[in-house]
């Protein structure tokens, strides 16, 4: 009888079979990893291959669109999303280190070393520690923007544990790549606000600037997104420390050159923060990496691009599943 039920499930399609346990209302849980307490959510069966999502600068786990998480889970993955250190509900176990961002940015522009309290490789260690706490030995990794940079370090730290790597709208950090405009950088670094309303307006401005010129954003929708994030957690000093970790990073080209993990690089042709050559450069330095460019995609998960993103990512994940290849049937 068990064999019959299993065979019937295959005939009916694995996504529908997996959908039964893709509960997005799973509570936020916490893992103690070194000096930080990481907030995370696990969606899907613990028996399915794990897919770790790593968010970008200032992003919280809620910034992974629920529809995308659900679709990934319906393909038979246990999807783990979390708040990086210093944002969201993740927190230091001891007083957080203080920085003078203006001073450190000046040192950055002068080509001097920065006093970053932690680095992207430390954040990769956080992600690895989270999977340790969940008892997951091998897993897939999908990182976006700064999350893609962290994912590069993670694949280098534990190549035997990373089954596949998907890098979305990210960079190698190499010198000479196109830079964003000063206006956009100023929006990204602007975190001081005298009131909740001012903070929401600032965040909506940033979201609009990171969006695609092919999509007209509704201001009310942008403010609603900003409101959800602000009301869940607001830690501008933490975002500044994350930004400093990015600025303190040297080129990752040597790291990329030694990666042996099956890799997909996805980038938008309209990315205003990390122009498309950043993605092209990443793919060129990872042996065997596949590059997919999405016309019009900028530096946000806008509704208009969710299907093109999934169409790029899902085949790569399916091709590198290790659970008897059932995802390919």
N, C-alpha and C positions, 0 to 999 in steps of 0.2 A: 504493500500500500504506500509506504514512504516513497519508493521509487516512482510509483505512478504520480503521486502528488508533485514530486520534484520535476518530472518530465512535463507535466501539465503546466507547471509554472514557467518552464522554459518556452513552451509553445505560446503561452499567453504574453510573454515578454518580461524580461527582468525588471525594467523600470517600474512597471505596475506592481510587481511582486515586492520591490524595495520600497515603494511609496508608503506602504502600510506603517513603516516605522520612522518616517521622515517627519518628526514632530518638532516644528520650529518653536514650540512653546517650552521646550526643555529649559530648565532654570540655569541661570548663571552660577557656575561653581568656581572654586578657588583652589589654586595649587601653590604651595610654598616652594620657591625656586631660589635658593641662595638668599640674597637680601631683599628680594622682591616677592610680592604676593600677586600672582597672575590671575585675572578673571578670565574665564573661558566658557564656551558652550560647545557641547558635543551633540551633534544631530545624526541619528542613524544607528544602526546596529554595531555593537562592539565586535561582532564577528566579521564585519565587512572591512575591506582595505581602508586604511585611514588616509585622509587628505587634510593636510594642515594648511590653513589660509593665514597669510601674514600681511597685515595692513600697513599702509604708508604713514607718512608724517602726520601726527596728530589724529590719525583715524582710530576709531573705536571698532569693536567687533560688529556693532550695528551698521557700520558703513559697508559691510558686505551685503548686497541686496538679498532680502529673504528669498526672492524668486530664484536667484542664482544658486543660493545654498540648497534650496529644495530640489532644483534640477540636478545638481551634483549628487545629492543624496539619492535621488531616484535612479541614478545610474549605478547604484550599488556601492556607494562610498559612505564611510563614516566621516562626516565633515566636522572638523574641529576649527573653530575660530576664537580668537582671543584678543584681549587688549594688551598691546605692547607695554613694557614698563613706562611709567610716567604719563599714561593717558587712561581715559576711561575709569574703570573700577579697579585697575591694577595699581598697586601702591608699594612704596618702599617700606621695609620693616624697621628702618631707622630714619632719622631726619634726612630728607632729600638734600643732596649737595646744591649749593647756590652757585650761580655763575653771573658774570657781567657780559651779556650777549653783545652789546655795542662794542665793548673792548675787544672781545674775541673776534668779532667780525672785522674790526680794524686790523688785527693781527693776521687774519686770513687774507685780507686784501694786500697786505705787505709781504705775504709769502712766509710768515713766521708760523711756528708750531702753536697749536691751540691747546688750551687747558680743559679739554672735554672730560667731564666726570665719568663717562663711559663711552664705549665705541660700538659700532654696528656688530662687531664680532661678539661682544658681550650680549647683545640682544639676540644674536643667533644662539648663544648658549642658553638664554632664557627659553627660547622655543624648543631647544633640544631637551632641556630640563622638564618642560611641560609634558612632552611626549614620554619621557621617562616616568613621570608621575602617573601617567595614564597606562603604563605598562605596554606601550606600543614600541616594538623594536624597529620595524621598517614601515615607511610611510611615503606618500606622495606629498610634494610641496608646491603651493601656488602663492607667489608673492607679487604684490602690486606696488610700484613706485619705490619708496624706501623699503617696503616689505620685500621687493625683489632684490634689493641690495643685501638685506639680511639673509634672504634665501640663498644667495650666492655663497655667503660665508657658511651657512648651515650645510650646504652640499659639500663644501670643502672640509668642514670640521668632521662630518660623519658621512662620507661618501657611500659606505657600506649600508647605511640605513635609509638613504634617500632613493626611492624606487624610480621617481621621475621628478623633473623640475619644470615648472611653468613660470616664466618671468614676464610680467605684464607692465607696460609703460615704465620701464626702469632704465638703468644706466650702468656703465662700467666704471664711471668716475674718472675716465681718462682725460688728460689735458687736451685742449684743442677742439672738443666737441662743442656744437652750438649752445650758447647760453640763453636762458630765458631773459625777457626784458627786465630792466631795473624796476619797472612799475609792478610787475608780477611778483618779483622777489620781495618788494616792499609790502605787498599785500600778504604774502606768505608769512613774513616775519612780524607783522603787526598783530600783537596779541594784547595790548593794553586797552582796556575799555572801562569807562567809568560806571557803566551800568549794564544790566542784562540786555536791554534794548540795543545799546551801542554794540555789544558783543555779537548779537544776532545779525545786525546790519553788516558788520565787518565780515562775518562768516559768509553771509549771502553774497557779498561783493566778491569774495575769494572764489566761491563755488561758480559764480557766473564767469569769472575770468578764466577758470580752468575748463570751462565747457567748450563744446564744439561750435564753431561759427555756423555750422549747418543746422543747429538746433536752437530754437528760440525758447529760452527758459522762462517759466512763469515765476515772477518774483515771490508770490505767495508760497509757491511750492519750495523755493529755495529757503525762505524764512522758516517754513515748517521743518525742513531737514535740519537747519541750524538749531532750531528750538529743541528738537528731539535730542540732539547731541549735547547741547548745553545743559539741559535739565537732567540728563543721565550723569554727566560729569563735566567739570570745567576746570582745566589745569593748564593755564597758559605758560607757566614756568616750566612744566614738564615738556611741552611742545618745543620750547626754546632749547632745552637740553637735547632733545632728539635732533633738532636742526643742527646743533653744534656737533653732534656725533657724525652727521653726514658731512659737514664741512671739514671735520678733522680727518676724514678718510682719504687716503692716497688712492691712486689708480688701482683697480682690481684686475688689470689685464693679466698679470702673472697668475693670479688665482684662477681666472677664467680659463687660461691656457691649460691648466692641469686638471680641470674637471672632466670626469668620464661619465657623468650622469646623463641619461637621455633627457634632452632639453628642448622645450618649445619657447620661443621668444615671440611675444605678441606686442605690437606697437601700433599706435594710431598715426596717420599721416598729418593730423592737425593738432598734435600735442604742443601746447604753448610753453609748458614747463620743461619738458625733456624732448626737444624736437626729434623727429623720426630717426635721425642718424644715430642717436643714442642706442636705440634698439638694434639697428643694423650693426653697430659696432659690437654690442654684446654678443649677438649671434655669430659674428665673424670670428670671435675668439674662443668659442666653445666647440670642441670637436664634435662634429655630427649634428650640431644644433639645427633645428628647423625654425625658419623665420616666417611669420605671417603678419602682413601689414593690413590694417583695417582702414579703408578710406573714410575720412571725416572724424574718426575717433580722436578725442582730445585727451584730457587727463582726469576724467571722471567716469563713473559707471552710470551713464545716462541711459534712460529707457530705450532710446532709439538704437543703442548699440549692444544691448544685452544679448540678443539673439546672435548677431555676428561674433561676439566674444565667445559664447557657448559653442557655436559652430566651429570655432578655431580650437577651443580647449578640449572639448569632450573626446574627439578622436584620439588625441595625444594621450589622454589619461587612459582610455580604453585599451590602447595599443600596448601599454606598459603595466597592465594589471598582472598580478602574479597568482591570483586565486583560480588556478586551473583554466584561465582564459575564458571563463564563463561570460565575461562582458562582451566578448567578440561574437558570441552565438546569436 
